[in-house]
Amino acid sequence: MTCLDRIRDALLAVTAEVYHFHAHKPKPPYIVWAEDGAGDVVVANGRMQNQAIAGTVDLFTDDPENTSIFESIQAALDEVCAWELNSIQYEEDTGLTHYEWAWEVA
């Protein structure tokens, strides 16, 4: 199992509404996750020995008062990677609250 499989599987344990890079008109709440580059890299003898992958998890919900999915995402990420809550914003064009976590996994 790759490090990206662990991220995906952890999120699928929270909800089946999980999409990679782009969601195709789902009903909220839903999660979109994506890797976006290298994180920490270990180099020895001029060669990369180990690399972490960094990315984001985004939750879109129309019910920000229901915090169970928010808490479940954080608990799932605790099991598979290092993470931080990066932002919380209300999106006027969709009427959804958008939570974003930045993660890094080896």
MODELLER restraints for C-alpha pairs under 7 A, 6 or more apart:
rsr = mdl.restraints
at = mdl.atoms
rsr.add(forms.Gaussian(group=physical.xy_distance, feature=features.Distance(at['CA:3:A'], at['CA:105:A']), mean=6.35, stdev=0.5))
rsr.add(forms.Gaussian(group=physical.xy_distance, feature=features.Distance(at['CA:3:A'], at['CA:106:A']), mean=6.43, stdev=0.5))
rsr.add(forms.Gaussian(group=physical.xy_distance, feature=features.Distance(at['CA:6:A'], at['CA:80:A']), mean=6.40, stdev=0.5))
rsr.add(forms.Gaussian(group=physical.xy_distance, feature=features.Distance(at['CA:7:A'], at['CA:80:A']), mean=6.60, stdev=0.5))
rsr.add(forms.Gaussian(group=physical.xy_distance, feature=features.Distance(at['CA:10:A'], at['CA:76:A']), mean=5.36, stdev=0.5))
rsr.add(forms.Gaussian(group=physical.xy_distance, feature=features.Distance(at['CA:10:A'], at['CA:77:A']), mean=6.87, stdev=0.5))
rsr.add(forms.Gaussian(group=physical.xy_distance, feature=features.Distance(at['CA:11:A'], at['CA:18:A']), mean=6.79, stdev=0.5))
rsr.add(forms.Gaussian(group=physical.xy_distance, feature=features.Distance(at['CA:11:A'], at['CA:73:A']), mean=6.66, stdev=0.5))
rsr.add(forms.Gaussian(group=physical.xy_distance, feature=features.Distance(at['CA:11:A'], at['CA:76:A']), mean=6.60, stdev=0.5))
rsr.add(forms.Gaussian(group=physical.xy_distance, feature=features.Distance(at['CA:12:A'], at['CA:18:A']), mean=6.25, stdev=0.5))
rsr.add(forms.Gaussian(group=physical.xy_distance, feature=features.Distance(at['CA:14:A'], at['CA:72:A']), mean=6.14, stdev=0.5))
rsr.add(forms.Gaussian(group=physical.xy_distance, feature=features.Distance(at['CA:14:A'], at['CA:73:A']), mean=6.52, stdev=0.5))
rsr.add(forms.Gaussian(group=physical.xy_distance, feature=features.Distance(at['CA:17:A'], at['CA:30:A']), mean=5.02, stdev=0.5))
rsr.add(forms.Gaussian(group=physical.xy_distance, feature=features.Distance(at['CA:17:A'], at['CA:31:A']), mean=6.22, stdev=0.5))
rsr.add(forms.Gaussian(group=physical.xy_distance, feature=features.Distance(at['CA:18:A'], at['CA:30:A']), mean=6.13, stdev=0.5))
rsr.add(forms.Gaussian(group=physical.xy_distance, feature=features.Distance(at['CA:18:A'], at['CA:31:A']), mean=4.77, stdev=0.5))
rsr.add(forms.Gaussian(group=physical.xy_distance, feature=features.Distance(at['CA:18:A'], at['CA:32:A']), mean=5.83, stdev=0.5))
rsr.add(forms.Gaussian(group=physical.xy_distance, feature=features.Distance(at['CA:19:A'], at['CA:31:A']), mean=6.17, stdev=0.5))
rsr.add(forms.Gaussian(group=physical.xy_distance, feature=features.Distance(at['CA:19:A'], at['CA:32:A']), mean=4.70, stdev=0.5))
rsr.add(forms.Gaussian(group=physical.xy_distance, feature=features.Distance(at['CA:19:A'], at['CA:33:A']), mean=6.36, stdev=0.5))
rsr.add(forms.Gaussian(group=physical.xy_distance, feature=features.Distance(at['CA:20:A'], at['CA:32:A']), mean=5.67, stdev=0.5))
rsr.add(forms.Gaussian(group=physical.xy_distance, feature=features.Distance(at['CA:20:A'], at['CA:33:A']), mean=5.15, stdev=0.5))
rsr.add(forms.Gaussian(group=physical.xy_distance, feature=features.Distance(at['CA:20:A'], at['CA:34:A']), mean=5.74, stdev=0.5))
rsr.add(forms.Gaussian(group=physical.xy_distance, feature=features.Distance(at['CA:21:A'], at['CA:32:A']), mean=6.12, stdev=0.5))
rsr.add(forms.Gaussian(group=physical.xy_distance, feature=features.Distance(at['CA:21:A'], at['CA:33:A']), mean=5.81, stdev=0.5))
rsr.add(forms.Gaussian(group=physical.xy_distance, feature=features.Distance(at['CA:21:A'], at['CA:34:A']), mean=5.03, stdev=0.5))
rsr.add(forms.Gaussian(group=physical.xy_distance, feature=features.Distance(at['CA:22:A'], at['CA:32:A']), mean=6.42, stdev=0.5))
rsr.add(forms.Gaussian(group=physical.xy_distance, feature=features.Distance(at['CA:23:A'], at['CA:32:A']), mean=6.46, stdev=0.5))
rsr.add(forms.Gaussian(group=physical.xy_distance, feature=features.Distance(at['CA:28:A'], at['CA:60:A']), mean=6.28, stdev=0.5))
rsr.add(forms.Gaussian(group=physical.xy_distance, feature=features.Distance(at['CA:28:A'], at['CA:61:A']), mean=5.14, stdev=0.5))
rsr.add(forms.Gaussian(group=physical.xy_distance, feature=features.Distance(at['CA:28:A'], at['CA:62:A']), mean=6.19, stdev=0.5))
rsr.add(forms.Gaussian(group=physical.xy_distance, feature=features.Distance(at['CA:29:A'], at['CA:60:A']), mean=5.47, stdev=0.5))
rsr.add(forms.Gaussian(group=physical.xy_distance, feature=features.Distance(at['CA:29:A'], at['CA:61:A']), mean=4.28, stdev=0.5))
rsr.add(forms.Gaussian(group=physical.xy_distance, feature=features.Distance(at['CA:29:A'], at['CA:62:A']), mean=6.65, stdev=0.5))
rsr.add(forms.Gaussian(group=physical.xy_distance, feature=features.Distance(at['CA:30:A'], at['CA:59:A']), mean=5.85, stdev=0.5))
rsr.add(forms.Gaussian(group=physical.xy_distance, feature=features.Distance(at['CA:30:A'], at['CA:60:A']), mean=5.51, stdev=0.5))
rsr.add(forms.Gaussian(group=physical.xy_distance, feature=features.Distance(at['CA:30:A'], at['CA:61:A']), mean=6.77, stdev=0.5))
rsr.add(forms.Gaussian(group=physical.xy_distance, feature=features.Distance(at['CA:31:A'], at['CA:57:A']), mean=6.89, stdev=0.5))
rsr.add(forms.Gaussian(group=physical.xy_distance, feature=features.Distance(at['CA:31:A'], at['CA:58:A']), mean=5.53, stdev=0.5))
rsr.add(forms.Gaussian(group=physical.xy_distance, feature=features.Distance(at['CA:31:A'], at['CA:59:A']), mean=4.61, stdev=0.5))
rsr.add(forms.Gaussian(group=physical.xy_distance, feature=features.Distance(at['CA:31:A'], at['CA:60:A']), mean=6.41, stdev=0.5))
rsr.add(forms.Gaussian(group=physical.xy_distance, feature=features.Distance(at['CA:32:A'], at['CA:57:A']), mean=5.86, stdev=0.5))
rsr.add(forms.Gaussian(group=physical.xy_distance, feature=features.Distance(at['CA:32:A'], at['CA:58:A']), mean=5.12, stdev=0.5))
rsr.add(forms.Gaussian(group=physical.xy_distance, feature=features.Distance(at['CA:32:A'], at['CA:59:A']), mean=6.61, stdev=0.5))
rsr.add(forms.Gaussian(group=physical.xy_distance, feature=features.Distance(at['CA:33:A'], at['CA:56:A']), mean=5.64, stdev=0.5))
rsr.add(forms.Gaussian(group=physical.xy_distance, feature=features.Distance(at['CA:33:A'], at['CA:57:A']), mean=4.31, stdev=0.5))
rsr.add(forms.Gaussian(group=physical.xy_distance, feature=features.Distance(at['CA:33:A'], at['CA:58:A']), mean=6.10, stdev=0.5))
rsr.add(forms.Gaussian(group=physical.xy_distance, feature=features.Distance(at['CA:34:A'], at['CA:55:A']), mean=5.51, stdev=0.5))
rsr.add(forms.Gaussian(group=physical.xy_distance, feature=features.Distance(at['CA:34:A'], at['CA:56:A']), mean=5.58, stdev=0.5))
rsr.add(forms.Gaussian(group=physical.xy_distance, feature=features.Distance(at['CA:34:A'], at['CA:57:A']), mean=6.69, stdev=0.5))
rsr.add(forms.Gaussian(group=physical.xy_distance, feature=features.Distance(at['CA:35:A'], at['CA:53:A']), mean=6.84, stdev=0.5))
rsr.add(forms.Gaussian(group=physical.xy_distance, feature=features.Distance(at['CA:35:A'], at['CA:54:A']), mean=5.74, stdev=0.5))
rsr.add(forms.Gaussian(group=physical.xy_distance, feature=features.Distance(at['CA:35:A'], at['CA:55:A']), mean=3.90, stdev=0.5))
rsr.add(forms.Gaussian(group=physical.xy_distance, feature=features.Distance(at['CA:35:A'], at['CA:56:A']), mean=6.44, stdev=0.5))
rsr.add(forms.Gaussian(group=physical.xy_distance, feature=features.Distance(at['CA:36:A'], at['CA:54:A']), mean=5.91, stdev=0.5))
rsr.add(forms.Gaussian(group=physical.xy_distance, feature=features.Distance(at['CA:36:A'], at['CA:55:A']), mean=4.83, stdev=0.5))
rsr.add(forms.Gaussian(group=physical.xy_distance, feature=features.Distance(at['CA:37:A'], at['CA:53:A']), mean=5.96, stdev=0.5))
rsr.add(forms.Gaussian(group=physical.xy_distance, feature=features.Distance(at['CA:37:A'], at['CA:54:A']), mean=5.43, stdev=0.5))
rsr.add(forms.Gaussian(group=physical.xy_distance, feature=features.Distance(at['CA:37:A'], at['CA:55:A']), mean=6.79, stdev=0.5))
rsr.add(forms.Gaussian(group=physical.xy_distance, feature=features.Distance(at['CA:38:A'], at['CA:51:A']), mean=6.83, stdev=0.5))
rsr.add(forms.Gaussian(group=physical.xy_distance, feature=features.Distance(at['CA:38:A'], at['CA:52:A']), mean=5.87, stdev=0.5))
rsr.add(forms.Gaussian(group=physical.xy_distance, feature=features.Distance(at['CA:38:A'], at['CA:53:A']), mean=4.63, stdev=0.5))
rsr.add(forms.Gaussian(group=physical.xy_distance, feature=features.Distance(at['CA:38:A'], at['CA:54:A']), mean=5.57, stdev=0.5))
rsr.add(forms.Gaussian(group=physical.xy_distance, feature=features.Distance(at['CA:39:A'], at['CA:51:A']), mean=6.78, stdev=0.5))
rsr.add(forms.Gaussian(group=physical.xy_distance, feature=features.Distance(at['CA:39:A'], at['CA:52:A']), mean=4.77, stdev=0.5))
rsr.add(forms.Gaussian(group=physical.xy_distance, feature=features.Distance(at['CA:39:A'], at['CA:53:A']), mean=5.06, stdev=0.5))
rsr.add(forms.Gaussian(group=physical.xy_distance, feature=features.Distance(at['CA:39:A'], at['CA:54:A']), mean=5.09, stdev=0.5))
rsr.add(forms.Gaussian(group=physical.xy_distance, feature=features.Distance(at['CA:39:A'], at['CA:104:A']), mean=6.33, stdev=0.5))
rsr.add(forms.Gaussian(group=physical.xy_distance, feature=features.Distance(at['CA:40:A'], at['CA:51:A']), mean=5.96, stdev=0.5))
rsr.add(forms.Gaussian(group=physical.xy_distance, feature=features.Distance(at['CA:40:A'], at['CA:52:A']), mean=5.27, stdev=0.5))
rsr.add(forms.Gaussian(group=physical.xy_distance, feature=features.Distance(at['CA:41:A'], at['CA:48:A']), mean=6.87, stdev=0.5))
rsr.add(forms.Gaussian(group=physical.xy_distance, feature=features.Distance(at['CA:41:A'], at['CA:50:A']), mean=5.75, stdev=0.5))
rsr.add(forms.Gaussian(group=physical.xy_distance, feature=features.Distance(at['CA:41:A'], at['CA:51:A']), mean=4.41, stdev=0.5))
rsr.add(forms.Gaussian(group=physical.xy_distance, feature=features.Distance(at['CA:41:A'], at['CA:52:A']), mean=6.30, stdev=0.5))
rsr.add(forms.Gaussian(group=physical.xy_distance, feature=features.Distance(at['CA:42:A'], at['CA:48:A']), mean=5.88, stdev=0.5))
rsr.add(forms.Gaussian(group=physical.xy_distance, feature=features.Distance(at['CA:42:A'], at['CA:49:A']), mean=5.44, stdev=0.5))
rsr.add(forms.Gaussian(group=physical.xy_distance, feature=features.Distance(at['CA:42:A'], at['CA:50:A']), mean=5.03, stdev=0.5))
rsr.add(forms.Gaussian(group=physical.xy_distance, feature=features.Distance(at['CA:42:A'], at['CA:51:A']), mean=6.33, stdev=0.5))
rsr.add(forms.Gaussian(group=physical.xy_distance, feature=features.Distance(at['CA:43:A'], at['CA:49:A']), mean=5.40, stdev=0.5))
rsr.add(forms.Gaussian(group=physical.xy_distance, feature=features.Distance(at['CA:51:A'], at['CA:106:A']), mean=6.20, stdev=0.5))
rsr.add(forms.Gaussian(group=physical.xy_distance, feature=features.Distance(at['CA:52:A'], at['CA:104:A']), mean=6.30, stdev=0.5))
rsr.add(forms.Gaussian(group=physical.xy_distance, feature=features.Distance(at['CA:52:A'], at['CA:105:A']), mean=5.26, stdev=0.5))
rsr.add(forms.Gaussian(group=physical.xy_distance, feature=features.Distance(at['CA:52:A'], at['CA:106:A']), mean=4.06, stdev=0.5))
rsr.add(forms.Gaussian(group=physical.xy_distance, feature=features.Distance(at['CA:53:A'], at['CA:104:A']), mean=5.53, stdev=0.5))
rsr.add(forms.Gaussian(group=physical.xy_distance, feature=features.Distance(at['CA:53:A'], at['CA:105:A']), mean=5.41, stdev=0.5))
rsr.add(forms.Gaussian(group=physical.xy_distance, feature=features.Distance(at['CA:53:A'], at['CA:106:A']), mean=6.29, stdev=0.5))
rsr.add(forms.Gaussian(group=physical.xy_distance, feature=features.Distance(at['CA:54:A'], at['CA:103:A']), mean=5.59, stdev=0.5))
rsr.add(forms.Gaussian(group=physical.xy_distance, feature=features.Distance(at['CA:54:A'], at['CA:104:A']), mean=4.24, stdev=0.5))
rsr.add(forms.Gaussian(group=physical.xy_distance, feature=features.Distance(at['CA:54:A'], at['CA:105:A']), mean=6.53, stdev=0.5))
rsr.add(forms.Gaussian(group=physical.xy_distance, feature=features.Distance(at['CA:55:A'], at['CA:102:A']), mean=5.80, stdev=0.5))
rsr.add(forms.Gaussian(group=physical.xy_distance, feature=features.Distance(at['CA:55:A'], at['CA:103:A']), mean=5.37, stdev=0.5))
rsr.add(forms.Gaussian(group=physical.xy_distance, feature=features.Distance(at['CA:55:A'], at['CA:104:A']), mean=6.43, stdev=0.5))
rsr.add(forms.Gaussian(group=physical.xy_distance, feature=features.Distance(at['CA:56:A'], at['CA:100:A']), mean=6.65, stdev=0.5))
rsr.add(forms.Gaussian(group=physical.xy_distance, feature=features.Distance(at['CA:56:A'], at['CA:101:A']), mean=5.47, stdev=0.5))
rsr.add(forms.Gaussian(group=physical.xy_distance, feature=features.Distance(at['CA:56:A'], at['CA:102:A']), mean=4.48, stdev=0.5))
rsr.add(forms.Gaussian(group=physical.xy_distance, feature=features.Distance(at['CA:56:A'], at['CA:103:A']), mean=5.80, stdev=0.5))
rsr.add(forms.Gaussian(group=physical.xy_distance, feature=features.Distance(at['CA:57:A'], at['CA:100:A']), mean=5.70, stdev=0.5))
rsr.add(forms.Gaussian(group=physical.xy_distance, feature=features.Distance(at['CA:57:A'], at['CA:101:A']), mean=5.14, stdev=0.5))
rsr.add(forms.Gaussian(group=physical.xy_distance, feature=features.Distance(at['CA:57:A'], at['CA:102:A']), mean=6.56, stdev=0.5))
rsr.add(forms.Gaussian(group=physical.xy_distance, feature=features.Distance(at['CA:58:A'], at['CA:98:A']), mean=6.70, stdev=0.5))
rsr.add(forms.Gaussian(group=physical.xy_distance, feature=features.Distance(at['CA:58:A'], at['CA:99:A']), mean=5.57, stdev=0.5))
rsr.add(forms.Gaussian(group=physical.xy_distance, feature=features.Distance(at['CA:58:A'], at['CA:100:A']), mean=4.50, stdev=0.5))
rsr.add(forms.Gaussian(group=physical.xy_distance, feature=features.Distance(at['CA:58:A'], at['CA:101:A']), mean=6.46, stdev=0.5))
rsr.add(forms.Gaussian(group=physical.xy_distance, feature=features.Distance(at['CA:59:A'], at['CA:98:A']), mean=5.63, stdev=0.5))
rsr.add(forms.Gaussian(group=physical.xy_distance, feature=features.Distance(at['CA:59:A'], at['CA:99:A']), mean=5.07, stdev=0.5))
rsr.add(forms.Gaussian(group=physical.xy_distance, feature=features.Distance(at['CA:59:A'], at['CA:100:A']), mean=6.51, stdev=0.5))
rsr.add(forms.Gaussian(group=physical.xy_distance, feature=features.Distance(at['CA:60:A'], at['CA:96:A']), mean=5.98, stdev=0.5))
rsr.add(forms.Gaussian(group=physical.xy_distance, feature=features.Distance(at['CA:60:A'], at['CA:97:A']), mean=5.72, stdev=0.5))
rsr.add(forms.Gaussian(group=physical.xy_distance, feature=features.Distance(at['CA:60:A'], at['CA:98:A']), mean=4.71, stdev=0.5))
rsr.add(forms.Gaussian(group=physical.xy_distance, feature=features.Distance(at['CA:60:A'], at['CA:99:A']), mean=6.64, stdev=0.5))
rsr.add(forms.Gaussian(group=physical.xy_distance, feature=features.Distance(at['CA:61:A'], at['CA:96:A']), mean=5.35, stdev=0.5))
rsr.add(forms.Gaussian(group=physical.xy_distance, feature=features.Distance(at['CA:61:A'], at['CA:97:A']), mean=5.36, stdev=0.5))
rsr.add(forms.Gaussian(group=physical.xy_distance, feature=features.Distance(at['CA:61:A'], at['CA:98:A']), mean=6.70, stdev=0.5))
rsr.add(forms.Gaussian(group=physical.xy_distance, feature=features.Distance(at['CA:62:A'], at['CA:95:A']), mean=6.85, stdev=0.5))
rsr.add(forms.Gaussian(group=physical.xy_distance, feature=features.Distance(at['CA:62:A'], at['CA:96:A']), mean=4.87, stdev=0.5))
rsr.add(forms.Gaussian(group=physical.xy_distance, feature=features.Distance(at['CA:62:A'], at['CA:97:A']), mean=6.25, stdev=0.5))
rsr.add(forms.Gaussian(group=physical.xy_distance, feature=features.Distance(at['CA:64:A'], at['CA:97:A']), mean=6.43, stdev=0.5))
rsr.add(forms.Gaussian(group=physical.xy_distance, feature=features.Distance(at['CA:77:A'], at['CA:83:A']), mean=6.90, stdev=0.5))
rsr.add(forms.Gaussian(group=physical.xy_distance, feature=features.Distance(at['CA:81:A'], at['CA:103:A']), mean=6.50, stdev=0.5))
rsr.add(forms.Gaussian(group=physical.xy_distance, feature=features.Distance(at['CA:81:A'], at['CA:104:A']), mean=5.86, stdev=0.5))
rsr.add(forms.Gaussian(group=physical.xy_distance, feature=features.Distance(at['CA:81:A'], at['CA:105:A']), mean=4.85, stdev=0.5))
rsr.add(forms.Gaussian(group=physical.xy_distance, feature=features.Distance(at['CA:82:A'], at['CA:103:A']), mean=5.61, stdev=0.5))
rsr.add(forms.Gaussian(group=physical.xy_distance, feature=features.Distance(at['CA:82:A'], at['CA:104:A']), mean=5.35, stdev=0.5))
rsr.add(forms.Gaussian(group=physical.xy_distance, feature=features.Distance(at['CA:82:A'], at['CA:105:A']), mean=6.44, stdev=0.5))
rsr.add(forms.Gaussian(group=physical.xy_distance, feature=features.Distance(at['CA:83:A'], at['CA:101:A']), mean=6.58, stdev=0.5))
rsr.add(forms.Gaussian(group=physical.xy_distance, feature=features.Distance(at['CA:83:A'], at['CA:102:A']), mean=5.53, stdev=0.5))
rsr.add(forms.Gaussian(group=physical.xy_distance, feature=features.Distance(at['CA:83:A'], at['CA:103:A']), mean=4.12, stdev=0.5))
rsr.add(forms.Gaussian(group=physical.xy_distance, feature=features.Distance(at['CA:83:A'], at['CA:104:A']), mean=6.31, stdev=0.5))
rsr.add(forms.Gaussian(group=physical.xy_distance, feature=features.Distance(at['CA:84:A'], at['CA:101:A']), mean=5.54, stdev=0.5))
rsr.add(forms.Gaussian(group=physical.xy_distance, feature=features.Distance(at['CA:84:A'], at['CA:102:A']), mean=5.47, stdev=0.5))
rsr.add(forms.Gaussian(group=physical.xy_distance, feature=features.Distance(at['CA:84:A'], at['CA:103:A']), mean=6.57, stdev=0.5))
rsr.add(forms.Gaussian(group=physical.xy_distance, feature=features.Distance(at['CA:85:A'], at['CA:100:A']), mean=6.16, stdev=0.5))
rsr.add(forms.Gaussian(group=physical.xy_distance, feature=features.Distance(at['CA:85:A'], at['CA:101:A']), mean=4.37, stdev=0.5))
rsr.add(forms.Gaussian(group=physical.xy_distance, feature=features.Distance(at['CA:85:A'], at['CA:102:A']), mean=6.45, stdev=0.5))
rsr.add(forms.Gaussian(group=physical.xy_distance, feature=features.Distance(at['CA:86:A'], at['CA:100:A']), mean=5.42, stdev=0.5))
rsr.add(forms.Gaussian(group=physical.xy_distance, feature=features.Distance(at['CA:86:A'], at['CA:101:A']), mean=5.01, stdev=0.5))
rsr.add(forms.Gaussian(group=physical.xy_distance, feature=features.Distance(at['CA:86:A'], at['CA:102:A']), mean=5.95, stdev=0.5))
rsr.add(forms.Gaussian(group=physical.xy_distance, feature=features.Distance(at['CA:87:A'], at['CA:99:A']), mean=5.86, stdev=0.5))
rsr.add(forms.Gaussian(group=physical.xy_distance, feature=features.Distance(at['CA:87:A'], at['CA:100:A']), mean=5.21, stdev=0.5))
rsr.add(forms.Gaussian(group=physical.xy_distance, feature=features.Distance(at['CA:88:A'], at['CA:98:A']), mean=5.69, stdev=0.5))
rsr.add(forms.Gaussian(group=physical.xy_distance, feature=features.Distance(at['CA:88:A'], at['CA:99:A']), mean=4.52, stdev=0.5))
rsr.add(forms.Gaussian(group=physical.xy_distance, feature=features.Distance(at['CA:88:A'], at['CA:100:A']), mean=6.44, stdev=0.5))
rsr.add(forms.Gaussian(group=physical.xy_distance, feature=features.Distance(at['CA:89:A'], at['CA:97:A']), mean=5.79, stdev=0.5))
rsr.add(forms.Gaussian(group=physical.xy_distance, feature=features.Distance(at['CA:89:A'], at['CA:98:A']), mean=5.22, stdev=0.5))
rsr.add(forms.Gaussian(group=physical.xy_distance, feature=features.Distance(at['CA:89:A'], at['CA:99:A']), mean=6.58, stdev=0.5))
rsr.add(forms.Gaussian(group=physical.xy_distance, feature=features.Distance(at['CA:90:A'], at['CA:96:A']), mean=5.99, stdev=0.5))
rsr.add(forms.Gaussian(group=physical.xy_distance, feature=features.Distance(at['CA:90:A'], at['CA:97:A']), mean=4.43, stdev=0.5))
rsr.add(forms.Gaussian(group=physical.xy_distance, feature=features.Distance(at['CA:90:A'], at['CA:98:A']), mean=6.05, stdev=0.5))
rsr.add(forms.Gaussian(group=physical.xy_distance, feature=features.Distance(at['CA:91:A'], at['CA:97:A']), mean=6.08, stdev=0.5))
rsr.add(forms.Gaussian(group=physical.xy_distance, feature=features.Distance(at['CA:91:A'], at['CA:98:A']), mean=6.91, stdev=0.5))
